[in-house]
Amino acid sequence: MLKRCQVLLTDWQEEYIRKGSERYDQSFSEVLRIFLCEGFLHLIPLLHPEYKPGITGKELAAMTRKSGNPNTTIEQRHNLVSKLYFEARKAVEYRMGKVKKQNKGKVYG
């Protein structure tokens, strides 16, 4: 389920995402979601070295190149994005579980 969020970006961030959306023929929002997922897949294993994502950095780079290939069908692109979303969600759920365990019993105030 998608939720509408207002995001303020600097000029260079907006330009880079806009250029990506043009290059890969995706909406601005879709490219922003893809970049976030790629960031999750990069950052979470750094925070939790025991976590091994289902996509390696090399596989992620190969997926990005394949998405940019004009010979890649829309269905193939959809499958690549779906895999990215699935793996990023697993990583985020892992991280959220770890954070929840660390914060259990702590009192904030």
Secondary structure by P-SEA (a helix, b strand, c coil): cbbbbbbbbcaaaaaaaaaaaaaacccaaaaaaaaaaaaaaaccccccccccccccaaaaaaaaaaaacccccaaaaaaaaaaaaaaaaaaaaaaaaaaaaaacccccc
